Amino acid sequence: SASSPGIQARLVEKGQREIRLLPNGVDLQAFSRPKGDAAMPPDLAAIPEPRLGDVGSLHPQVDFGLVAKIAEARPTWHVVLVGGSPTLRDSVAEAELRVCRALPNVHFLGEKSKDEVPQYVSRMNVNLMLYRLAAGTWINSVYPLKLHEYLAVGRPIVSADVPAVREFRDVVRIASGLPDWIAAIEDALATGGKGSPEARHAVAAANTWDARVQQLERWLIQGLASVTSTSIK
């Protein structure tokens, strides 16, 4: 199986055999807890609203140049990056990251445990997927793990134009280029963005890890039945 349509297509092309799609899911219970169930993380509480969050490893495919431009264009917005920072080994990304670190309204909160992540995601005013899209890079084939986690908490979402995200454009605002990103975030802050909290949560509820396991179990049962039928013949 493959976790995204892009990976599925590549595997089919290389192996010329059936590859089934089994995308990433979400631990709905963990991300659906009311945010009052736990105290506001102190490092997040120290950051003023509006908070624009991106949770995930700070790898070179995060568009740090875009982060800096958004922060510079709207000094009263606070971009919050939650995730570990590996060695980038990418001179462009490293230079852009240095610019981000120098900006007072870009905040780096470091890596958090999986149990802590929902408390951060649920307290952002807007959750972002700030991918750097370029031809031939793996990010074009990604199915973001945080997609359904973001949807589960119900907050507005703005994302780069990742192919796997397009089918969710009823509940995710897709942006391209700085003016569009600014407009999308402004709309999310003013109106609540694409869809409603209930609609976003409903999409996440249809894409849980339990649902993925059940689908995989059905495929295994079908496969065993096919093998048994062939053996009997």
Salt bridges, closest charged atoms under 4 A:
GLU18 OE2 - ARG20 NE 3.17
ASP43 OD2 - LYS112 NZ 2.75
ASP54 OD1 - LYS146 NZ 2.52
ASP63 OD1 - ARG132 NH1 3.98
GLU96 OE1 - ARG132 NH2 2.69
ASP115 OD1 - LYS114 NZ 3.55
ASP161 OD1 - ARG166 NE 2.89
ASP180 OD1 - ARG173 NH2 2.92
GLU186 OE2 - ARG74 NH2 2.80
